[in-house]
Amino acid sequence: MNLSESAWALFEAHRSGKAPLSRAGGSFVGQCACDPQPLTEKQASWLAKLLERAELPPLDGEAAND
């Protein structure tokens, strides 16, 4: 999945109750869905953790640099 697809999948996991997001996590995921800027290393790490917790696939190889 690319960055935007991953973000929307995390929103769906939150909405369904499978993987609730904190306020900060939700804000961050919204940024990932709407902002085309590349992720920093720290942001990419946080997103990877959120995806893992939601049992979603990791980002495509270059998604953090799109």
mmCIF file as gemmi writes it, N, C-alpha and C atoms, coordinates in Angstrom:
data_model
loop_
_atom_site.group_PDB
_atom_site.id
_atom_site.type_symbol
_atom_site.label_atom_id
_atom_site.label_alt_id
_atom_site.label_comp_id
_atom_site.label_asym_id
_atom_site.label_entity_id
_atom_site.label_seq_id
_atom_site.pdbx_PDB_ins_code
_atom_site.Cartn_x
_atom_site.Cartn_y
_atom_site.Cartn_z
_atom_site.occupancy
_atom_site.B_iso_or_equiv
_atom_site.pdbx_formal_charge
_atom_site.auth_seq_id
_atom_site.auth_asym_id
_atom_site.pdbx_PDB_model_num
ATOM 1 N N . MET Axp A 1 ? 0.844 -1.185 0 1 0 ? 1 A 1
ATOM 2 C CA . MET Axp A 1 ? 0 0 0 1 0 ? 1 A 1
ATOM 3 C C . MET Axp A 1 ? 0.885 1.243 0 1 0 ? 1 A 1
ATOM 4 N N . ASN Axp A 2 ? 0.379 2.309 -0.608 1 0 ? 2 A 1
ATOM 5 C CA . ASN Axp A 2 ? 1.113 3.559 -0.562 1 0 ? 2 A 1
ATOM 6 C C . ASN Axp A 2 ? 0.699 4.341 0.694 1 0 ? 2 A 1
ATOM 7 N N . LEU Axp A 3 ? 1.259 5.517 0.87 1 0 ? 3 A 1
ATOM 8 C CA . LEU Axp A 3 ? 1.031 6.286 2.088 1 0 ? 3 A 1
ATOM 9 C C . LEU Axp A 3 ? -0.437 6.631 2.282 1 0 ? 3 A 1
ATOM 10 N N . SER Axp A 4 ? -1.068 7.159 1.266 1 0 ? 4 A 1
ATOM 11 C CA . SER Axp A 4 ? -2.478 7.54 1.373 1 0 ? 4 A 1
ATOM 12 C C . SER Axp A 4 ? -3.371 6.326 1.643 1 0 ? 4 A 1
ATOM 13 N N . GLU Axp A 5 ? -3.149 5.238 0.935 1 0 ? 5 A 1
ATOM 14 C CA . GLU Axp A 5 ? -3.943 4.017 1.153 1 0 ? 5 A 1
ATOM 15 C C . GLU Axp A 5 ? -3.758 3.491 2.578 1 0 ? 5 A 1
ATOM 16 N N . SER Axp A 6 ? -2.538 3.546 3.073 1 0 ? 6 A 1
ATOM 17 C CA . SER Axp A 6 ? -2.266 3.09 4.435 1 0 ? 6 A 1
ATOM 18 C C . SER Axp A 6 ? -3.002 3.95 5.449 1 0 ? 6 A 1
ATOM 19 N N . ALA Axp A 7 ? -2.985 5.263 5.226 1 0 ? 7 A 1
ATOM 20 C CA . ALA Axp A 7 ? -3.672 6.176 6.14 1 0 ? 7 A 1
ATOM 21 C C . ALA Axp A 7 ? -5.169 5.889 6.167 1 0 ? 7 A 1
ATOM 22 N N . TRP Axp A 8 ? -5.761 5.728 4.995 1 0 ? 8 A 1
ATOM 23 C CA . TRP Axp A 8 ? -7.201 5.456 4.956 1 0 ? 8 A 1
ATOM 24 C C . TRP Axp A 8 ? -7.525 4.097 5.582 1 0 ? 8 A 1
ATOM 25 N N . ALA Axp A 9 ? -6.656 3.124 5.408 1 0 ? 9 A 1
ATOM 26 C CA . ALA Axp A 9 ? -6.87 1.819 6.048 1 0 ? 9 A 1
ATOM 27 C C . ALA Axp A 9 ? -6.803 1.953 7.568 1 0 ? 9 A 1
ATOM 28 N N . LEU Axp A 10 ? -5.911 2.805 8.064 1 0 ? 10 A 1
ATOM 29 C CA . LEU Axp A 10 ? -5.839 3.039 9.51 1 0 ? 10 A 1
ATOM 30 C C . LEU Axp A 10 ? -7.096 3.726 10.014 1 0 ? 10 A 1
ATOM 31 N N . PHE Axp A 11 ? -7.631 4.679 9.246 1 0 ? 11 A 1
ATOM 32 C CA . PHE Axp A 11 ? -8.896 5.312 9.636 1 0 ? 11 A 1
ATOM 33 C C . PHE Axp A 11 ? -10.015 4.275 9.716 1 0 ? 11 A 1
ATOM 34 N N . GLU Axp A 12 ? -10.057 3.363 8.755 1 0 ? 12 A 1
ATOM 35 C CA . GLU Axp A 12 ? -11.091 2.325 8.77 1 0 ? 12 A 1
ATOM 36 C C . GLU Axp A 12 ? -10.909 1.398 9.97 1 0 ? 12 A 1
ATOM 37 N N . ALA Axp A 13 ? -9.678 1.049 10.286 1 0 ? 13 A 1
ATOM 38 C CA . ALA Axp A 13 ? -9.422 0.209 11.458 1 0 ? 13 A 1
ATOM 39 C C . ALA Axp A 13 ? -9.86 0.933 12.731 1 0 ? 13 A 1
ATOM 40 N N . HIS Axp A 14 ? -9.658 2.23 12.783 1 0 ? 14 A 1
ATOM 41 C CA . HIS Axp A 14 ? -10.091 3.032 13.933 1 0 ? 14 A 1
ATOM 42 C C . HIS Axp A 14 ? -11.616 3.067 13.993 1 0 ? 14 A 1
ATOM 43 N N . ARG Axp A 15 ? -12.237 3.373 12.855 1 0 ? 15 A 1
ATOM 44 C CA . ARG Axp A 15 ? -13.698 3.5 12.802 1 0 ? 15 A 1
ATOM 45 C C . ARG Axp A 15 ? -14.394 2.205 13.205 1 0 ? 15 A 1
ATOM 46 N N . SER Axp A 16 ? -13.826 1.097 12.805 1 0 ? 16 A 1
ATOM 47 C CA . SER Axp A 16 ? -14.437 -0.199 13.104 1 0 ? 16 A 1
ATOM 48 C C . SER Axp A 16 ? -14.149 -0.678 14.529 1 0 ? 16 A 1
ATOM 49 N N . GLY Axp A 17 ? -13.235 0.012 15.217 1 0 ? 17 A 1
ATOM 50 C CA . GLY Axp A 17 ? -12.879 -0.382 16.578 1 0 ? 17 A 1
ATOM 51 C C . GLY Axp A 17 ? -11.753 -1.395 16.639 1 0 ? 17 A 1
ATOM 52 N N . LYS Axp A 18 ? -11.223 -1.789 15.492 1 0 ? 18 A 1
ATOM 53 C CA . LYS Axp A 18 ? -10.153 -2.793 15.454 1 0 ? 18 A 1
ATOM 54 C C . LYS Axp A 18 ? -8.849 -2.25 16.036 1 0 ? 18 A 1
ATOM 55 N N . ALA Axp A 19 ? -8.546 -0.991 15.753 1 0 ? 19 A 1
ATOM 56 C CA . ALA Axp A 19 ? -7.286 -0.393 16.207 1 0 ? 19 A 1
ATOM 57 C C . ALA Axp A 19 ? -7.515 1.095 16.485 1 0 ? 19 A 1
ATOM 58 N N . PRO Axp A 20 ? -8.094 1.417 17.642 1 0 ? 20 A 1
ATOM 59 C CA . PRO Axp A 20 ? -8.379 2.818 17.954 1 0 ? 20 A 1
ATOM 60 C C . PRO Axp A 20 ? -7.113 3.681 17.945 1 0 ? 20 A 1
ATOM 61 N N . LEU Axp A 21 ? -7.259 4.89 17.431 1 0 ? 21 A 1
ATOM 62 C CA . LEU Axp A 21 ? -6.17 5.853 17.385 1 0 ? 21 A 1
ATOM 63 C C . LEU Axp A 21 ? -6.348 6.893 18.491 1 0 ? 21 A 1
ATOM 64 N N . SER Axp A 22 ? -5.262 7.35 19.049 1 0 ? 22 A 1
ATOM 65 C CA . SER Axp A 22 ? -5.315 8.471 19.983 1 0 ? 22 A 1
ATOM 66 C C . SER Axp A 22 ? -5.587 9.743 19.18 1 0 ? 22 A 1
ATOM 67 N N . ARG Axp A 23 ? -5.826 10.836 19.869 1 0 ? 23 A 1
ATOM 68 C CA . ARG Axp A 23 ? -6.031 12.112 19.18 1 0 ? 23 A 1
ATOM 69 C C . ARG Axp A 23 ? -4.797 12.459 18.342 1 0 ? 23 A 1
ATOM 70 N N . ALA Axp A 24 ? -3.617 12.294 18.926 1 0 ? 24 A 1
ATOM 71 C CA . ALA Axp A 24 ? -2.379 12.59 18.199 1 0 ? 24 A 1
ATOM 72 C C . ALA Axp A 24 ? -2.21 11.631 17.022 1 0 ? 24 A 1
ATOM 73 N N . GLY Axp A 25 ? -2.516 10.357 17.234 1 0 ? 25 A 1
ATOM 74 C CA . GLY Axp A 25 ? -2.401 9.375 16.162 1 0 ? 25 A 1
ATOM 75 C C . GLY Axp A 25 ? -3.356 9.68 15.022 1 0 ? 25 A 1
ATOM 76 N N . GLY Axp A 26 ? -4.581 10.058 15.356 1 0 ? 26 A 1
ATOM 77 C CA . GLY Axp A 26 ? -5.558 10.407 14.328 1 0 ? 26 A 1
ATOM 78 C C . GLY Axp A 26 ? -5.14 11.627 13.531 1 0 ? 26 A 1
ATOM 79 N N . SER Axp A 27 ? -4.604 12.611 14.225 1 0 ? 27 A 1
ATOM 80 C CA . SER Axp A 27 ? -4.113 13.814 13.546 1 0 ? 27 A 1
ATOM 81 C C . SER Axp A 27 ? -2.968 13.473 12.598 1 0 ? 27 A 1
ATOM 82 N N . PHE Axp A 28 ? -2.06 12.652 13.065 1 0 ? 28 A 1
ATOM 83 C CA . PHE Axp A 28 ? -0.925 12.238 12.246 1 0 ? 28 A 1
ATOM 84 C C . PHE Axp A 28 ? -1.387 11.457 11.02 1 0 ? 28 A 1
ATOM 85 N N . VAL Axp A 29 ? -2.313 10.53 11.21 1 0 ? 29 A 1
ATOM 86 C CA . VAL Axp A 29 ? -2.819 9.732 10.094 1 0 ? 29 A 1
ATOM 87 C C . VAL Axp A 29 ? -3.542 10.634 9.088 1 0 ? 29 A 1
ATOM 88 N N . GLY Axp A 30 ? -4.267 11.646 9.579 1 0 ? 30 A 1
ATOM 89 C CA . GLY Axp A 30 ? -4.905 12.61 8.685 1 0 ? 30 A 1
ATOM 90 C C . GLY Axp A 30 ? -3.882 13.358 7.86 1 0 ? 30 A 1
ATOM 91 N N . GLN Axp A 31 ? -2.789 13.731 8.485 1 0 ? 31 A 1
ATOM 92 C CA . GLN Axp A 31 ? -1.705 14.4 7.764 1 0 ? 31 A 1
ATOM 93 C C . GLN Axp A 31 ? -1.163 13.477 6.681 1 0 ? 31 A 1
ATOM 94 N N . CYS Axp A 32 ? -0.982 12.216 7.01 1 0 ? 32 A 1
ATOM 95 C CA . CYS Axp A 32 ? -0.461 11.248 6.027 1 0 ? 32 A 1
ATOM 96 C C . CYS Axp A 32 ? -1.414 11.083 4.846 1 0 ? 32 A 1
ATOM 97 N N . ALA Axp A 33 ? -2.721 11.15 5.112 1 0 ? 33 A 1
ATOM 98 C CA . ALA Axp A 33 ? -3.71 10.968 4.05 1 0 ? 33 A 1
ATOM 99 C C . ALA Axp A 33 ? -3.772 12.164 3.11 1 0 ? 33 A 1
ATOM 100 N N . CYS Axp A 34 ? -3.49 13.355 3.64 1 0 ? 34 A 1
ATOM 101 C CA . CYS Axp A 34 ? -3.735 14.58 2.866 1 0 ? 34 A 1
ATOM 102 C C . CYS Axp A 34 ? -2.504 15.354 2.447 1 0 ? 34 A 1
ATOM 103 N N . ASP Axp A 35 ? -1.382 15.147 3.096 1 0 ? 35 A 1
ATOM 104 C CA . ASP Axp A 35 ? -0.188 15.95 2.825 1 0 ? 35 A 1
ATOM 105 C C . ASP Axp A 35 ? 0.817 15.137 2.017 1 0 ? 35 A 1
ATOM 106 N N . PRO Axp A 36 ? 1.148 15.588 0.823 1 0 ? 36 A 1
ATOM 107 C CA . PRO Axp A 36 ? 2.05 14.807 -0.032 1 0 ? 36 A 1
ATOM 108 C C . PRO Axp A 36 ? 3.527 14.89 0.363 1 0 ? 36 A 1
ATOM 109 N N . GLN Axp A 37 ? 3.853 15.608 1.412 1 0 ? 37 A 1
ATOM 110 C CA . GLN Axp A 37 ? 5.254 15.746 1.816 1 0 ? 37 A 1
ATOM 111 C C . GLN Axp A 37 ? 5.824 14.408 2.267 1 0 ? 37 A 1
ATOM 112 N N . PRO Axp A 38 ? 7.096 14.158 2.007 1 0 ? 38 A 1
ATOM 113 C CA . PRO Axp A 38 ? 7.729 12.916 2.474 1 0 ? 38 A 1
ATOM 114 C C . PRO Axp A 38 ? 7.739 12.852 4 1 0 ? 38 A 1
ATOM 115 N N . LEU Axp A 39 ? 7.693 11.644 4.508 1 0 ? 39 A 1
ATOM 116 C CA . LEU Axp A 39 ? 7.764 11.44 5.955 1 0 ? 39 A 1
ATOM 117 C C . LEU Axp A 39 ? 9.206 11.517 6.423 1 0 ? 39 A 1
ATOM 118 N N . THR Axp A 40 ? 9.369 12.026 7.632 1 0 ? 40 A 1
ATOM 119 C CA . THR Axp A 40 ? 10.685 11.958 8.243 1 0 ? 40 A 1
ATOM 120 C C . THR Axp A 40 ? 10.903 10.525 8.709 1 0 ? 40 A 1
ATOM 121 N N . GLU Axp A 41 ? 12.103 10.205 9.104 1 0 ? 41 A 1
ATOM 122 C CA . GLU Axp A 41 ? 12.395 8.861 9.613 1 0 ? 41 A 1
ATOM 123 C C . GLU Axp A 41 ? 11.528 8.55 10.836 1 0 ? 41 A 1
ATOM 124 N N . LYS Axp A 42 ? 11.372 9.521 11.717 1 0 ? 42 A 1
ATOM 125 C CA . LYS Axp A 42 ? 10.562 9.335 12.925 1 0 ? 42 A 1
ATOM 126 C C . LYS Axp A 42 ? 9.088 9.115 12.567 1 0 ? 42 A 1
ATOM 127 N N . GLN Axp A 43 ? 8.571 9.89 11.609 1 0 ? 43 A 1
ATOM 128 C CA . GLN Axp A 43 ? 7.188 9.722 11.181 1 0 ? 43 A 1
ATOM 129 C C . GLN Axp A 43 ? 6.978 8.358 10.534 1 0 ? 43 A 1
ATOM 130 N N . ALA Axp A 44 ? 7.914 7.941 9.696 1 0 ? 44 A 1
ATOM 131 C CA . ALA Axp A 44 ? 7.81 6.636 9.045 1 0 ? 44 A 1
ATOM 132 C C . ALA Axp A 44 ? 7.802 5.515 10.078 1 0 ? 44 A 1
ATOM 133 N N . SER Axp A 45 ? 8.601 5.672 11.121 1 0 ? 45 A 1
ATOM 134 C CA . SER Axp A 45 ? 8.643 4.677 12.187 1 0 ? 45 A 1
ATOM 135 C C . SER Axp A 45 ? 7.311 4.621 12.936 1 0 ? 45 A 1
ATOM 136 N N . TRP Axp A 46 ? 6.748 5.796 13.242 1 0 ? 46 A 1
ATOM 137 C CA . TRP Axp A 46 ? 5.462 5.852 13.945 1 0 ? 46 A 1
ATOM 138 C C . TRP Axp A 46 ? 4.372 5.218 13.094 1 0 ? 46 A 1
ATOM 139 N N . LEU Axp A 47 ? 4.345 5.56 11.81 1 0 ? 47 A 1
ATOM 140 C CA . LEU Axp A 47 ? 3.335 4.994 10.926 1 0 ? 47 A 1
ATOM 141 C C . LEU Axp A 47 ? 3.478 3.48 10.841 1 0 ? 47 A 1
ATOM 142 N N . ALA Axp A 48 ? 4.696 2.99 10.77 1 0 ? 48 A 1
ATOM 143 C CA . ALA Axp A 48 ? 4.928 1.54 10.721 1 0 ? 48 A 1
ATOM 144 C C . ALA Axp A 48 ? 4.372 0.864 11.973 1 0 ? 48 A 1
ATOM 145 N N . LYS Axp A 49 ? 4.547 1.48 13.134 1 0 ? 49 A 1
ATOM 146 C CA . LYS Axp A 49 ? 4.01 0.919 14.378 1 0 ? 49 A 1
ATOM 147 C C . LYS Axp A 49 ? 2.494 0.903 14.363 1 0 ? 49 A 1
ATOM 148 N N . LEU Axp A 50 ? 1.882 1.988 13.88 1 0 ? 50 A 1
ATOM 149 C CA . LEU Axp A 50 ? 0.417 2.036 13.809 1 0 ? 50 A 1
ATOM 150 C C . LEU Axp A 50 ? -0.118 0.962 12.861 1 0 ? 50 A 1
ATOM 151 N N . LEU Axp A 51 ? 0.54 0.79 11.729 1 0 ? 51 A 1
ATOM 152 C CA . LEU Axp A 51 ? 0.114 -0.242 10.779 1 0 ? 51 A 1
ATOM 153 C C . LEU Axp A 51 ? 0.256 -1.636 11.372 1 0 ? 51 A 1
ATOM 154 N N . GLU Axp A 52 ? 1.343 -1.869 12.077 1 0 ? 52 A 1
ATOM 155 C CA . GLU Axp A 52 ? 1.559 -3.175 12.697 1 0 ? 52 A 1
ATOM 156 C C . GLU Axp A 52 ? 0.487 -3.46 13.745 1 0 ? 52 A 1
ATOM 157 N N . ARG Axp A 53 ? 0.188 -2.475 14.582 1 0 ? 53 A 1
ATOM 158 C CA . ARG Axp A 53 ? -0.847 -2.652 15.62 1 0 ? 53 A 1
ATOM 159 C C . ARG Axp A 53 ? -2.206 -2.958 15.015 1 0 ? 53 A 1
ATOM 160 N N . ALA Axp A 54 ? -2.483 -2.366 13.849 1 0 ? 54 A 1
ATOM 161 C CA . ALA Axp A 54 ? -3.762 -2.58 13.175 1 0 ? 54 A 1
ATOM 162 C C . ALA Axp A 54 ? -3.742 -3.832 12.297 1 0 ? 54 A 1
ATOM 163 N N . GLU Axp A 55 ? -2.615 -4.55 12.303 1 0 ? 55 A 1
ATOM 164 C CA . GLU Axp A 55 ? -2.436 -5.752 11.497 1 0 ? 55 A 1
ATOM 165 C C . GLU Axp A 55 ? -2.642 -5.467 10.012 1 0 ? 55 A 1
ATOM 166 N N . LEU Axp A 56 ? -2.095 -4.328 9.568 1 0 ? 56 A 1
ATOM 167 C CA . LEU Axp A 56 ? -2.144 -3.927 8.171 1 0 ? 56 A 1
ATOM 168 C C . LEU Axp A 56 ? -0.762 -4.085 7.555 1 0 ? 56 A 1
ATOM 169 N N . PRO Axp A 57 ? -0.7 -4.236 6.238 1 0 ? 57 A 1
ATOM 170 C CA . PRO Axp A 57 ? 0.609 -4.41 5.594 1 0 ? 57 A 1
ATOM 171 C C . PRO Axp A 57 ? 1.458 -3.142 5.718 1 0 ? 57 A 1
ATOM 172 N N . PRO Axp A 58 ? 2.756 -3.304 5.678 1 0 ? 58 A 1
ATOM 173 C CA . PRO Axp A 58 ? 3.641 -2.139 5.751 1 0 ? 58 A 1
ATOM 174 C C . PRO Axp A 58 ? 3.559 -1.307 4.481 1 0 ? 58 A 1
ATOM 175 N N . LEU Axp A 59 ? 4.104 -0.121 4.55 1 0 ? 59 A 1
ATOM 176 C CA . LEU Axp A 59 ? 4.166 0.752 3.378 1 0 ? 59 A 1
ATOM 177 C C . LEU Axp A 59 ? 4.977 0.102 2.278 1 0 ? 59 A 1
ATOM 178 N N . ASP Axp A 60 ? 4.638 0.46 1.031 1 0 ? 60 A 1
ATOM 179 C CA . ASP Axp A 60 ? 5.488 0.056 -0.089 1 0 ? 60 A 1
ATOM 180 C C . ASP Axp A 60 ? 6.865 0.648 0.131 1 0 ? 60 A 1
ATOM 181 N N . GLY Axp A 61 ? 7.87 0.071 -0.462 1 0 ? 61 A 1
ATOM 182 C CA . GLY Axp A 61 ? 9.255 0.461 -0.264 1 0 ? 61 A 1
ATOM 183 C C . GLY Axp A 61 ? 9.556 1.935 -0.29 1 0 ? 61 A 1
ATOM 184 N N . GLU Axp A 62 ? 8.976 2.686 -1.217 1 0 ? 62 A 1
ATOM 185 C CA . GLU Axp A 62 ? 9.317 4.097 -1.336 1 0 ? 62 A 1
ATOM 186 C C . GLU Axp A 62 ? 8.189 5.01 -0.906 1 0 ? 62 A 1
ATOM 187 N N . ALA Axp A 63 ? 7.151 4.49 -0.242 1 0 ? 63 A 1
ATOM 188 C CA . ALA Axp A 63 ? 5.991 5.3 0.122 1 0 ? 63 A 1
ATOM 189 C C . ALA Axp A 63 ? 6.348 6.455 1.037 1 0 ? 63 A 1
ATOM 190 N N . ALA Axp A 64 ? 7.322 6.266 1.896 1 0 ? 64 A 1
ATOM 191 C CA . ALA Axp A 64 ? 7.697 7.342 2.816 1 0 ? 64 A 1
ATOM 192 C C . ALA Axp A 64 ? 8.364 8.489 2.085 1 0 ? 64 A 1
ATOM 193 N N . ASN Axp A 65 ? 8.822 8.239 0.876 1 0 ? 65 A 1
ATOM 194 C CA . ASN Axp A 65 ? 9.511 9.293 0.131 1 0 ? 65 A 1
ATOM 195 C C . ASN Axp A 65 ? 8.694 9.818 -1.036 1 0 ? 65 A 1
ATOM 196 N N . ASP Axp A 66 ? 7.417 9.442 -1.141 1 0 ? 66 A 1
ATOM 197 C CA . ASP Axp A 66 ? 6.568 9.922 -2.23 1 0 ? 66 A 1
ATOM 198 C C . ASP Axp A 66 ? 6.347 11.409 -2.13 1 0 ? 66 A 1
